[in-house]
């Protein structure tokens, strides 16, 4: 071990001996960090509630799958018979 590393270690050892391990607290910095995190969570919750109030949760009832499929097919057949586009892309002939 070199002389400089020995001096550095001895300074840390003396600092470590001066603290009572049972009385070490987070201090002011710990409180400030905790308060900032708490404030950020409060602001996020407030923003989330504001956004959730904008959401409309009412769902429109869907038609039954069995009858809905046949009615849609009948509607497409009628519109094609009249010469109207069915809503799907059709390839052009020629």
ABEGO torsion letter per residue (X at the ends): XBAAAAAAAAAAAAAAAABBAAABBAEAAAAAAAAAAAAAAAAAAAAAAAAAAABBABBBBBBBAAAAAAAAAAAAAAAAAAGBBAGBBBBBBX
